[in-house]
Amino acid sequence: MNGIDSRRLLGIRFGLSISAAPHMPAGGDPEEAVNGLTFRLASAIFLQGGGLMLGHRWCPDGIMEHLAFQARDSRWSGSGQTSSGTARQAASILNLIAWPDAPPDGDRNAQKMIQDGVLEVRQVRPPDIPLDRLDTDPEKALATDLGRLARIRALTAMRQEMVHRTDARICLGGASGNPHRRLPGVIEEALLTHQSGKPLYIAGALGGAAKAMADAILQRRMRDEARAFFFTPPVVVGLFAQAAQEHPVPVEEGPSTESGWSALKVFEAMPMATLSRQSGLTEEEYLHLLTTGDVQRALSLAITGILRVRTTTGPSAQGTEAGP
């Protein structure tokens, strides 16, 4: 091959917002089904030279560990060097975690993957909230109003950085999330990706939050259960209001409510023409992405779209960087 790396996804870093959803159409254990789907998709991305941005915590024998081993095994010998032979290959998996979650310093497998350059893990802290006002014990910190707000703000900051450091995002499934959340992760990550102008692939095939987003974009009538995905629980709305004077946040980073800033209204106003153009798909293809019940067809459309975008714009500078 004369030293030319022909892998189709080389230098492209994907964000995967994929999680189990309520009432998933597939039978069996939803978590196992989603982990299996994530592993197969990630394996295909690694084998074609792509990388991942993930926000999961590392757990022994968990999905992150399995993905890291797969990323290591998928690397080509010598593919991490430029013509000068001096640049280090970017980590296959960038793992950002939100405070108070901490890097897996005590896990030998994680440390080996970090040392080998396969994995990069970094904690993102809440902006504008001094952690020295909180207990060093995470459980005690999260038992306070300030600690809960700090966690919510850290998650938003983490997802903002995830979007900044990825080239495209695929969204599937998604539950309503923690009762102390601002928005479900799948929805917040999709929202931030769209605001960045980067390719966003929303597939409703597994139901849940992604299906709700698809219905909102298509301006379909939704049940109350689906509409609830887009709004901040009242207890968290109160939390933001209580802290507004000391810890103000931009409107679009605050609570989503029926009477104020609304994530639902943002999705309902997303033009199909803009979504499809940014994603390298025709409007007909993007409509099929939103509505198909075939997960594999949806993923195929996402890969097709990002390859078209790559052909137009060239390899991402972020994806081909030599270091973190």
SEDREN-586313 format. One line per field, with one value per residue (C-alpha): x, z, y; residue in three letters; residue number from 1. Coordinates in steps of 0.1 Angstrom, whole numbers, plus 5000, padded with zeros to 4 digits. Layout:
! residues N
px: X / ...
pz: Z / ...
py: Y / ...
resn: ALA / ...
resi: NUM / ...
***
This chain:
! residues 324
px: 5000 / 5031 / 5025 / 4991 / 4964 / 4932 / 4908 / 4877 / 4871 / 4907 / 4909 / 4871 / 4860 / 4825 / 4803 / 4779 / 4748 / 4733 / 4715 / 4686 / 4652 / 4618 / 4597 / 4625 / 4612 / 4638 / 4633 / 4657 / 4677 / 4677 / 4711 / 4727 / 4712 / 4725 / 4760 / 4761 / 4750 / 4775 / 4803 / 4796 / 4794 / 4825 / 4844 / 4835 / 4846 / 4880 / 4887 / 4882 / 4905 / 4880 / 4879 / 4853 / 4844 / 4826 / 4813 / 4810 / 4827 / 4853 / 4841 / 4860 / 4846 / 4823 / 4816 / 4844 / 4869 / 4857 / 4858 / 4894 / 4906 / 4889 / 4904 / 4939 / 4934 / 4921 / 4951 / 4974 / 5011 / 5028 / 4995 / 5002 / 5031 / 5034 / 5059 / 5084 / 5078 / 5077 / 5040 / 5021 / 4987 / 4957 / 4940 / 4914 / 4890 / 4887 / 4868 / 4855 / 4838 / 4819 / 4827 / 4825 / 4833 / 4871 / 4895 / 4902 / 4935 / 4934 / 4924 / 4955 / 4938 / 4927 / 4962 / 4978 / 4955 / 4964 / 5001 / 4997 / 4980 / 4947 / 4927 / 4927 / 4906 / 4899 / 4875 / 4855 / 4846 / 4816 / 4822 / 4820 / 4813 / 4842 / 4846 / 4863 / 4828 / 4818 / 4826 / 4855 / 4833 / 4812 / 4782 / 4781 / 4787 / 4758 / 4735 / 4736 / 4718 / 4751 / 4766 / 4736 / 4739 / 4776 / 4770 / 4744 / 4768 / 4797 / 4776 / 4767 / 4804 / 4815 / 4790 / 4801 / 4837 / 4826 / 4809 / 4840 / 4863 / 4841 / 4834 / 4799 / 4773 / 4750 / 4719 / 4698 / 4675 / 4678 / 4658 / 4645 / 4676 / 4683 / 4655 / 4681 / 4692 / 4687 / 4680 / 4685 / 4721 / 4710 / 4690 / 4715 / 4743 / 4721 / 4711 / 4747 / 4759 / 4732 / 4741 / 4778 / 4768 / 4784 / 4768 / 4740 / 4724 / 4692 / 4676 / 4643 / 4647 / 4651 / 4624 / 4631 / 4646 / 4659 / 4624 / 4610 / 4636 / 4626 / 4590 / 4597 / 4617 / 4588 / 4564 / 4543 / 4519 / 4535 / 4522 / 4530 / 4556 / 4575 / 4572 / 4586 / 4620 / 4625 / 4618 / 4637 / 4621 / 4605 / 4629 / 4658 / 4641 / 4638 / 4675 / 4685 / 4662 / 4676 / 4712 / 4705 / 4719 / 4752 / 4756 / 4739 / 4740 / 4732 / 4695 / 4702 / 4722 / 4696 / 4663 / 4640 / 4604 / 4570 / 4569 / 4606 / 4635 / 4623 / 4644 / 4613 / 4608 / 4644 / 4639 / 4606 / 4623 / 4652 / 4649 / 4652 / 4672 / 4698 / 4701 / 4704 / 4729 / 4752 / 4750 / 4758 / 4724 / 4695 / 4663 / 4647 / 4676 / 4674 / 4637 / 4644 / 4671 / 4645 / 4617 / 4632 / 4628 / 4659 / 4688 / 4714 / 4699 / 4700 / 4737 / 4745 / 4730 / 4750 / 4783 / 4773 / 4766 / 4799 / 4819 / 4802 / 4810 / 4846 / 4848 / 4836 / 4856 / 4886 / 4899 / 4891 / 4920 / 4907 / 4906 / 4941 / 4958 / 4990 / 4981 / 4953
pz: 5000 / 4998 / 5033 / 5025 / 5051 / 5032 / 5062 / 5053 / 5088 / 5095 / 5116 / 5123 / 5159 / 5166 / 5196 / 5204 / 5224 / 5226 / 5256 / 5265 / 5261 / 5278 / 5258 / 5234 / 5204 / 5207 / 5231 / 5258 / 5282 / 5269 / 5285 / 5269 / 5235 / 5236 / 5248 / 5220 / 5194 / 5208 / 5207 / 5171 / 5159 / 5178 / 5164 / 5128 / 5135 / 5150 / 5122 / 5097 / 5116 / 5134 / 5171 / 5198 / 5224 / 5253 / 5286 / 5305 / 5337 / 5335 / 5354 / 5355 / 5328 / 5317 / 5282 / 5284 / 5292 / 5263 / 5239 / 5249 / 5243 / 5209 / 5200 / 5209 / 5189 / 5159 / 5156 / 5126 / 5131 / 5123 / 5115 / 5143 / 5127 / 5101 / 5073 / 5098 / 5122 / 5152 / 5159 / 5184 / 5173 / 5190 / 5215 / 5200 / 5229 / 5245 / 5278 / 5295 / 5328 / 5348 / 5384 / 5409 / 5388 / 5388 / 5364 / 5370 / 5387 / 5406 / 5376 / 5360 / 5327 / 5324 / 5333 / 5307 / 5280 / 5290 / 5289 / 5255 / 5241 / 5234 / 5261 / 5274 / 5305 / 5319 / 5345 / 5337 / 5366 / 5370 / 5357 / 5382 / 5412 / 5437 / 5447 / 5480 / 5492 / 5489 / 5508 / 5493 / 5497 / 5465 / 5482 / 5508 / 5482 / 5460 / 5490 / 5491 / 5468 / 5457 / 5450 / 5429 / 5409 / 5405 / 5390 / 5366 / 5355 / 5352 / 5329 / 5306 / 5305 / 5298 / 5269 / 5255 / 5254 / 5239 / 5211 / 5206 / 5202 / 5180 / 5143 / 5143 / 5167 / 5164 / 5187 / 5195 / 5223 / 5256 / 5289 / 5308 / 5330 / 5367 / 5384 / 5393 / 5357 / 5336 / 5303 / 5294 / 5281 / 5246 / 5242 / 5256 / 5235 / 5204 / 5212 / 5216 / 5185 / 5164 / 5179 / 5169 / 5132 / 5132 / 5116 / 5138 / 5131 / 5151 / 5147 / 5163 / 5157 / 5194 / 5207 / 5238 / 5237 / 5202 / 5189 / 5208 / 5191 / 5157 / 5164 / 5175 / 5144 / 5123 / 5145 / 5153 / 5182 / 5212 / 5243 / 5277 / 5283 / 5252 / 5258 / 5293 / 5278 / 5269 / 5302 / 5334 / 5365 / 5388 / 5417 / 5394 / 5381 / 5417 / 5423 / 5394 / 5407 / 5442 / 5430 / 5402 / 5420 / 5432 / 5403 / 5372 / 5340 / 5303 / 5295 / 5271 / 5298 / 5324 / 5330 / 5300 / 5309 / 5292 / 5299 / 5294 / 5273 / 5259 / 5244 / 5228 / 5209 / 5197 / 5182 / 5167 / 5149 / 5135 / 5097 / 5080 / 5052 / 5077 / 5095 / 5062 / 5047 / 5078 / 5079 / 5042 / 5036 / 5013 / 5030 / 5020 / 5035 / 5067 / 5070 / 5066 / 5093 / 5117 / 5110 / 5101 / 5125 / 5111 / 5134 / 5109 / 5081 / 5103 / 5112 / 5075 / 5067 / 5094 / 5080 / 5045 / 5055 / 5074 / 5045 / 5022 / 5046 / 5048 / 5010 / 5010 / 5039 / 5041 / 5073 / 5106 / 5122 / 5156 / 5147 / 5133 / 5160 / 5174 / 5211 / 5235
py: 5000 / 5023 / 5036 / 5050 / 5042 / 5035 / 5032 / 5051 / 5067 / 5076 / 5108 / 5110 / 5110 / 5099 / 5108 / 5080 / 5089 / 5054 / 5040 / 5018 / 5033 / 5026 / 5001 / 4992 / 4972 / 4945 / 4916 / 4905 / 4926 / 4962 / 4970 / 4939 / 4947 / 4983 / 4973 / 4947 / 4973 / 4999 / 4973 / 4963 / 4999 / 5009 / 4979 / 4989 / 5025 / 5014 / 4990 / 5018 / 5041 / 5062 / 5071 / 5076 / 5102 / 5087 / 5100 / 5067 / 5058 / 5030 / 4998 / 4966 / 4942 / 4970 / 4983 / 5009 / 4982 / 4960 / 4989 / 4998 / 4963 / 4963 / 4997 / 4984 / 4952 / 4973 / 4995 / 4990 / 4985 / 5018 / 5037 / 5061 / 5078 / 5105 / 5105 / 5119 / 5091 / 5114 / 5121 / 5101 / 5087 / 5103 / 5081 / 5059 / 5067 / 5101 / 5096 / 5127 / 5123 / 5148 / 5157 / 5140 / 5109 / 5104 / 5087 / 5050 / 5055 / 5022 / 5000 / 4982 / 4976 / 5013 / 5025 / 5001 / 5015 / 5050 / 5043 / 5027 / 5057 / 5039 / 5057 / 5093 / 5100 / 5134 / 5148 / 5180 / 5202 / 5224 / 5260 / 5288 / 5266 / 5263 / 5227 / 5237 / 5246 / 5209 / 5178 / 5158 / 5126 / 5125 / 5110 / 5137 / 5164 / 5152 / 5152 / 5190 / 5214 / 5230 / 5196 / 5186 / 5218 / 5213 / 5178 / 5192 / 5220 / 5196 / 5173 / 5203 / 5214 / 5178 / 5175 / 5209 / 5197 / 5164 / 5182 / 5204 / 5174 / 5152 / 5154 / 5138 / 5124 / 5094 / 5093 / 5062 / 5053 / 5071 / 5071 / 5101 / 5100 / 5108 / 5128 / 5154 / 5160 / 5191 / 5172 / 5135 / 5130 / 5119 / 5151 / 5175 / 5160 / 5162 / 5198 / 5209 / 5191 / 5208 / 5242 / 5236 / 5230 / 5195 / 5164 / 5150 / 5117 / 5111 / 5076 / 5068 / 5030 / 5022 / 5046 / 5067 / 5101 / 5098 / 5089 / 5119 / 5141 / 5127 / 5133 / 5169 / 5176 / 5162 / 5182 / 5152 / 5150 / 5134 / 5118 / 5134 / 5107 / 5117 / 5155 / 5150 / 5141 / 5178 / 5194 / 5198 / 5182 / 5208 / 5200 / 5210 / 5241 / 5251 / 5243 / 5266 / 5294 / 5291 / 5295 / 5321 / 5351 / 5334 / 5310 / 5325 / 5304 / 5313 / 5308 / 5279 / 5261 / 5265 / 5246 / 5238 / 5247 / 5251 / 5289 / 5298 / 5285 / 5251 / 5224 / 5210 / 5243 / 5242 / 5207 / 5216 / 5246 / 5225 / 5228 / 5194 / 5211 / 5222 / 5189 / 5170 / 5194 / 5194 / 5156 / 5149 / 5133 / 5143 / 5154 / 5121 / 5101 / 5122 / 5116 / 5078 / 5081 / 5096 / 5072 / 5038 / 5009 / 4992 / 5001 / 4988 / 5009 / 5040 / 5034 / 5028 / 5062 / 5078 / 5064 / 5073 / 5108 / 5114 / 5100 / 5125 / 5153 / 5141 / 5141 / 5177 / 5191 / 5168 / 5151 / 5168 / 5187 / 5176 / 5139 / 5138 / 5157 / 5143 / 5147 / 5156
resn: MET / ASN / GLY / ILE / ASP / SER / ARG / ARG / LEU / LEU / GLY / ILE / ARG / PHE / GLY / LEU / SER / ILE / SER / ALA / ALA / PRO / HIS / MET / PRO / ALA / GLY / GLY / ASP / PRO / GLU / GLU / ALA / VAL / ASN / GLY / LEU / THR / PHE / ARG / LEU / ALA / SER / ALA / ILE / PHE / LEU / GLN / GLY / GLY / GLY / LEU / MET / LEU / GLY / HIS / ARG / TRP / CYS / PRO / ASP / GLY / ILE / MET / GLU / HIS / LEU / ALA / PHE / GLN / ALA / ARG / ASP / SER / ARG / TRP / SER / GLY / SER / GLY / GLN / THR / SER / SER / GLY / THR / ALA / ARG / GLN / ALA / ALA / SER / ILE / LEU / ASN / LEU / ILE / ALA / TRP / PRO / ASP / ALA / PRO / PRO / ASP / GLY / ASP / ARG / ASN / ALA / GLN / LYS / MET / ILE / GLN / ASP / GLY / VAL / LEU / GLU / VAL / ARG / GLN / VAL / ARG / PRO / PRO / ASP / ILE / PRO / LEU / ASP / ARG / LEU / ASP / THR / ASP / PRO / GLU / LYS / ALA / LEU / ALA / THR / ASP / LEU / GLY / ARG / LEU / ALA / ARG / ILE / ARG / ALA / LEU / THR / ALA / MET / ARG / GLN / GLU / MET / VAL / HIS / ARG / THR / ASP / ALA / ARG / ILE / CYS / LEU / GLY / GLY / ALA / SER / GLY / ASN / PRO / HIS / ARG / ARG / LEU / PRO / GLY / VAL / ILE / GLU / GLU / ALA / LEU / LEU / THR / HIS / GLN / SER / GLY / LYS / PRO / LEU / TYR / ILE / ALA / GLY / ALA / LEU / GLY / GLY / ALA / ALA / LYS / ALA / MET / ALA / ASP / ALA / ILE / LEU / GLN / ARG / ARG / MET / ARG / ASP / GLU / ALA / ARG / ALA / PHE / PHE / PHE / THR / PRO / PRO / VAL / VAL / VAL / GLY / LEU / PHE / ALA / GLN / ALA / ALA / GLN / GLU / HIS / PRO / VAL / PRO / VAL / GLU / GLU / GLY / PRO / SER / THR / GLU / SER / GLY / TRP / SER / ALA / LEU / LYS / VAL / PHE / GLU / ALA / MET / PRO / MET / ALA / THR / LEU / SER / ARG / GLN / SER / GLY / LEU / THR / GLU / GLU / GLU / TYR / LEU / HIS / LEU / LEU / THR / THR / GLY / ASP / VAL / GLN / ARG / ALA / LEU / SER / LEU / ALA / ILE / THR / GLY / ILE / LEU / ARG / VAL / ARG / THR / THR / THR / GLY / PRO / SER / ALA / GLN / GLY / THR / GLU / ALA / GLY / PRO
resi: 1 / 2 / 3 / 4 / 5 / 6 / 7 / 8 / 9 / 10 / 11 / 12 / 13 / 14 / 15 / 16 / 17 / 18 / 19 / 20 / 21 / 22 / 23 / 24 / 25 / 26 / 27 / 28 / 29 / 30 / 31 / 32 / 33 / 34 / 35 / 36 / 37 / 38 / 39 / 40 / 41 / 42 / 43 / 44 / 45 / 46 / 47 / 48 / 49 / 50 / 51 / 52 / 53 / 54 / 55 / 56 / 57 / 58 / 59 / 60 / 61 / 62 / 63 / 64 / 65 / 66 / 67 / 68 / 69 / 70 / 71 / 72 / 73 / 74 / 75 / 76 / 77 / 78 / 79 / 80 / 81 / 82 / 83 / 84 / 85 / 86 / 87 / 88 / 89 / 90 / 91 / 92 / 93 / 94 / 95 / 96 / 97 / 98 / 99 / 100 / 101 / 102 / 103 / 104 / 105 / 106 / 107 / 108 / 109 / 110 / 111 / 112 / 113 / 114 / 115 / 116 / 117 / 118 / 119 / 120 / 121 / 122 / 123 / 124 / 125 / 126 / 127 / 128 / 129 / 130 / 131 / 132 / 133 / 134 / 135 / 136 / 137 / 138 / 139 / 140 / 141 / 142 / 143 / 144 / 145 / 146 / 147 / 148 / 149 / 150 / 151 / 152 / 153 / 154 / 155 / 156 / 157 / 158 / 159 / 160 / 161 / 162 / 163 / 164 / 165 / 166 / 167 / 168 / 169 / 170 / 171 / 172 / 173 / 174 / 175 / 176 / 177 / 178 / 179 / 180 / 181 / 182 / 183 / 184 / 185 / 186 / 187 / 188 / 189 / 190 / 191 / 192 / 193 / 194 / 195 / 196 / 197 / 198 / 199 / 200 / 201 / 202 / 203 / 204 / 205 / 206 / 207 / 208 / 209 / 210 / 211 / 212 / 213 / 214 / 215 / 216 / 217 / 218 / 219 / 220 / 221 / 222 / 223 / 224 / 225 / 226 / 227 / 228 / 229 / 230 / 231 / 232 / 233 / 234 / 235 / 236 / 237 / 238 / 239 / 240 / 241 / 242 / 243 / 244 / 245 / 246 / 247 / 248 / 249 / 250 / 251 / 252 / 253 / 254 / 255 / 256 / 257 / 258 / 259 / 260 / 261 / 262 / 263 / 264 / 265 / 266 / 267 / 268 / 269 / 270 / 271 / 272 / 273 / 274 / 275 / 276 / 277 / 278 / 279 / 280 / 281 / 282 / 283 / 284 / 285 / 286 / 287 / 288 / 289 / 290 / 291 / 292 / 293 / 294 / 295 / 296 / 297 / 298 / 299 / 300 / 301 / 302 / 303 / 304 / 305 / 306 / 307 / 308 / 309 / 310 / 311 / 312 / 313 / 314 / 315 / 316 / 317 / 318 / 319 / 320 / 321 / 322 / 323 / 324
***
